[in-house]
Amino acid sequence: MAEATGKTEKIRVLIVDDIPETRENLRKLLFFEPDIEVVGAATSGEESVAMAAQLKPDVILMDINMPGIDGITATEMITQQLPWVQVIMMSVQGETDYLRRSMQAGAREFLIKPFTSEDLVAAIRRIHQLGLTRRPKISSEPAAPGSSAPGRDGTGTSAGRILTVFSPKGGTGCSTLAINLAVALAQQKQGNKVALVDASLQFGDVAVLLNLQASRSIVDLVPHVNELDGEMLETVLVPHGSGVKALLAPPRPELADQVTPPLIERVLTGLRNLMSYVVVDTNSIINDITLTTLDLADRIVLVTTPDIPSIKDAKLFFEVADALEYPSSKTILILNKSDPHSGIRAEDIQASIKHPIVAQLPLDERTATLAANHGVPYMVGSARTTKLAQATASLAQYIANVLAEKEETTVAVPAKLSTGRLSL
């Protein structure tokens, strides 16, 4: 049941389906929900466009296959006229092409028939909440993210900083580091606001590693790429007990194709103006999405491990960075899973790559594995006393100090780090 507020306005729902039995069944499913009201039922795509303009519902339940104007075309027409209206597409067919076309037309959710009343009601409430951020703004032209304010929260303070955590080699612990680095930055100073963006769109692990239910994700922003603002971004962020707010990857791999570089750019630009830090987790492939996160980053946290394939890939990345004309100071090289018994010293890696290692995070498989299996970052709870957590906290402090520097000059590695070991 929706929480009671000063206004007890119900969510106004329009049902669109050409089958009378389906329309009646949907009415019955919603009849006993105290915060939902069915305001009308259309029998065709043409009728839905007219009724939407007349009734101005909050949510439309749209069947995809109808004679005449189908649900996808009707959705596109409605969302162009009434951009705040949230559409849930319904279909017995779950093919990726239907899903893709529905989202491109402006649908906010896709339910495959048959679905339960719980799934239906949850979807209605979820997308209605997102739609609330749009309705008050229809009378004016939406501003680009952050354009209405000179800095974070419109206070005139400096914009936040973006950290893209990247490794060209899988299995280096990139996601685990990104998550715990975000938590460490949030813990570092009272009032720090930190967003964690899962840009590993197909198989992102942030939701699992934080034990978050993926009720909202970046794909919810796809229909609104040209009208994103701070309020809408806040709506899709999922809060975690550590204080970090996560923007999760799509819940299904096929949805990743809906997320484009322009959307990523607008999301990160908007979050920069909302947050103190934006930490971006990426996959190990340099594609258009990853390049966008790298281009926008104030610093790239490059993760490698003490093995030849990882070192080789890290060296190749620096060649790519040179080709992209990134300044050397933009990349912070981290040696993860550092093990004195590996046979490869940090000094040897630095000599090979010709870039200083800023920090070594010790190999601690037990702590990292327990954190992953429990969905609790090792920067939270008793694991904070481990050397791995202490090294991560020191790394966060170092990065904060670097980003706080006013002049964007080449960052000299402190004397204590000259051996590649971060002082703990």
N, C-alpha and C positions, 0 to 999 in steps of 0.2 A: 504494500500500500504506500502511496506517495506521502511524504511528510506534509503535515499541515502547515500552511503558511498564513500570513495575514490575509491573503486572498485564497479562496478555495476554488480557483479556476480549474476546470477539468481539461484534459487533453482532448481536443476536438478531432475526431477521426472520420474520414471519408472512405468508404469501402467501394472498390471498383472491381467488378467481376461480371462476366456475361452469364454465369450459371446461377440461377436463383437459389439453389440449395447451398451453394458456397457462400453467397451473401448472407443467408439466414444463419448458417453455422458460425460465421465470423461474428455476427451480432450476438449470438448466444455466448460465444467464448468471452466476449467483452462486457456482457450485461452486468455481471456482478462486481466489476472493478469500479470502486468508488471514485477514482480519479480519471476515468476515461469515459467519454461520451461519443457515441456514434451519431454524427449529425446528418448523415446522408448516405445513400448507396446509388452508385451509377452502374448502368448495365453495359456501357461501351466506352471506348477511349474518347470518342467525340463528346459524350455526355459528361465524362469526368473532367474535361477541360472547362466546360461551361459551369459545372457545379463547383469546381475548385475556385473559379473566379467569383462565384456568387457567395459561397459559404466560407471561404478563406479558412480551411481547416488547418490544424497544426500538423497532422500526419495523414498520409494517404496510403491505404493498403491497395496496391495496384497489381492486378493479374497481368502476366506478361503476354499471354496468347489470347487475343480477342479478335473477332471479325472487324473489318474496317481499320481504324487506327489502333495499332497494337499498344501494349503497355509501355514499351520503350519510347515510341514516338510521343505518346501522350505525356509521359514523364518529362521528356525534353521540352515540350510546349509549356507545361505547367511550371516547371522550375525556372524557365526564362521569364515568365510573367510574375511568378510569386516565388522569389528565390529563398524565402524563409521556410517554405513548406517542405517537410521531410517526407520522402517517399520510401516505402518498403515494398520491394518487388517480390511477388509471389509466383512460383512456377513449380510444375512437377518435374521440370528438366533442370539439372544442375550442371550443365556443361559450362566450361570456362568461357566460351564465347558469349553465352547469354549473360553471364556474370559481368564480363568486361563491358559489353554494350550497355547494360543496365547502369553500371557505375558512371560510364561516360555520359549517359543521358542525364545523370543527376540523382539517381537513386542512392539512398543512404544505407540500405540494408537489403539483403537478399535471403529470403526464406524459401526453402524447398518443401513443397507439399508432400505428404502431410506433416504438419508441425504441431507441437503441443501448445496448449494455452499459455503455459509458462514461458515458452520461447517467444510467442507472439507478444505477450504483455511486456516482457523484458525488453524486447526490441523497440516497442513503441515508446516506453519510458526513456530508454537510452538515447534514441535519436531526437526525441522531443527536447531533452535537456540541451543537446547541442543546438537545436533550432532556436532556443530561447536567446542565444547570443546574437542571432541575426535579426529577429523581429523588430527591436527598437531602432535599428539602424537603416531600415528600408527607405526612410524619407531623405537620407543623405547618401552621398557617394562614399563607399567604404574606403578608408585610407589604407595605404600599404602598411605592412607591419612596421611599427616603430616610427612611421612618418609623422605622427601627430605629437611626438615628444622627442626632445633632444637626447634623452637617455633613458635608462632603465626606470620603468614605472612612471615615466613622465615627470620625474623630479629634477631633471637636469643633470643627474649624476652620470658618470661615464658608463658606456655600454658594457655588457658582460663580455667575457672572453670565450672563444670556442677552442676546444681541444679535441682533435681527431686522433683516436687511438687506432693504430694500423699496424698490421704485420703482413708482409707478402707471403708468409708461410703459415699454413694452418697448424694448429696444435701448439702454438706458442703461449697460450693463455691470455690472448688479447681481450676477450670478453670479460674474463675474471678480473683482469687488471682495470679495464675501463669502469666496471661496476664499483670496485673497491676504491679506485681513485676518486670517483664521483662522491662516494660516501665520505672519504677522507677530506675532500674539499668542503663538504657540507659541515663536517665536524670542526674544521679548522678555526672558524670564526663565527661567533653568533651573528645571525642575520644573513649569512651566506645562503643564497638561493641557487640550487644546482639542478639542472635538467640533464637527464641521461637519454640520449637518442639512440635507438637500435636501428642502425642503417644497414644491418645485415638482413635485407628485406625478405629473402626467401626462407632462411632457416635461422633467424635470430634467436638467441638464447636468453636475452635479458629478462623476459617474463618468467622463465623457468628458474633462472639463477636468483631472482628476487622473490620467487613464489607469489607472483602476481597473477590475478585472473585477467586474461586479455579481453575485457569487455569493450575496451576502446583501443584504437591503434591509429597509426599514421594514415591508413587507408580511409579513415573517416573524413579526412581533409581533402580527399581527391576532388569531390565535386565543387569545392570552394577555393581552388588554388588561386583564383584572382581576387578573392575577397577576405583573405586571412587577416585576422587582427589578434591582439593579445587575449581578448576574452575567449575567442574560439580556441586558441591554442591551449589556454588553461583548461578548457572543458575536456580535451582529449588526453591531457596528461594524467597519469595514474600515480597517486601518491604512495610512497613507501614509508615504512616506519622509521627509517633512518633520516628522513627529511628530504631525501632526493625525490624528484618527480620524474617519472619515466614516460617517454613517448615510445610505445612498443611497435615492433614490426607487425606486418599483417598476420592475421591468425592462420592463413593458409598460403602456401607457396605461390599458387596461381594468381593471387591478388597482388603480388609484388610488381607485376608489369604495369599496374595502375599508377604506381608512384614514379614520377618523372623528375629529372634534374631541376626544372623550374620550381616544382613543389618543394623539393629538398632545400633549395636556395631560399625560398620565402619562409619556410619553417625555421631554418637556422637563423635567418636574419631577424625574424620575429622573436625567437627565443633569446637571442642576444640582448634584446631590449627589455626582456622580462627578468632575466637571470643574472646572477653574478658569474656563473660558469655554465657552459654547455659542453658536456662530454659526449662525444660521438663514438659509438662502437661500429666497426665496419667489418666487412668480410675481407678475404685475402685476394680478391680480384680487383684490379684497377679498371673499373668500367666508368661510365658517365656519372653514375650516382656517387661512387667513391671519389672520383676526381672533383666533383662539386664540393664534397665535404673537406677534401684536402685543400682546395683553393680558398675556401672560406675560413679555414682554421687559422687562429693566431699562432698556435703551435701544433706540430704533428708529433705525437708520442709514438715513436717507431719501436716496436717490440721485436727482439730477437732472442734466441736461446743459444747455449753453447754447443752447437752441433754444426757441422759443415754445411748442410743444405740451408739452414736458417741464416747463417752468416753470408753465404753466397747470395741469397735472395735480398738480404738487407743491403749488401753492396750494390746490387742491381737497382734497388729502389733509389739510392742516392744518385745513380746515373740518371734515372727518370726525373728525380727532383731537379737536377741540374738542367736537364732539357726543358723542364717546365719553368725554369728561371726562379725557383724558390731560393731565397737566401739561406745560407748554411745554418744560420741561427734559428730558422723556423722549425727544424727537426731536432727533437730531443731523443737521443738513442738510449734505450733501456735494455739491460741484459736481464731477462727473466729466467727463473729456474737455475740460477747460478749455483754451480756445484764444484767445489774444489777438487773433486775426484773425477771430473769429466775429462781432464787432460787438456782442456783448452782454456787458457787464461784470458782474462779481460784485456790485458795488455796486448796479447796477440791479436785479439779481435779488433781493437782500436787501430793497431798497425796495419791490419789488412783493409779495413773499411776506410781508414783515414778520417775518422770522426770520433770525438770523445764519447765514451760511455758515461752518462750522467749518473746512473744508479744501477746497482745490482740488487735484484730481488732474489732472496735465497730460495733454493729448491725446498719445498715443504709440501709434498704431495698429500700428506694426511690432512693438513689444515685446509688446503684448497679443495680436496675431494669432499670432505665433510661439509664445507660451506656450500658447494654445488649441490650435493645430495639433499641438504636440509633447506636449501633456498634462502640461506642467511649469509650475507657477506661476512668475510672474516674480519672486517673492520667493526663489526658489531658484536657485543657480548664478550665472553671470556677469551675468544681468539684474538682480541685486540692486544693481548700481551705477547703474542708470538713475534719472532723476529721478522716474519713476513709482513705482519701488520705494521710493525714499527718502521720497516723500510718503506712501506707504501705511504705512511703518514709523513715521513721525511721527504719522500718524492713530491707529495702534494704541496708541502711547504716550499720546497725548492721551486716548483712550477709557479706557485702563487707569487713568490718573490720576483721571478723572471718576468711574469706578466704585469707586475706592478711597476716595472721600470718605465719611466716616461718616454725615454728615447729608444726607438727601435734600432738599436745597434747590435753588432755581433756580441752574443752573450759569452763572456769569458767563463770557463769552467773554474770554480773556486779551487784553491790549492788543495783542500781536503779531498777533492774529487779527482785529482790529477792521476791517481792510480786506477780510476774507474770505480772506486768504492764510495758509496754514499755514507757519510758519517752518521751513525745511528745514535 
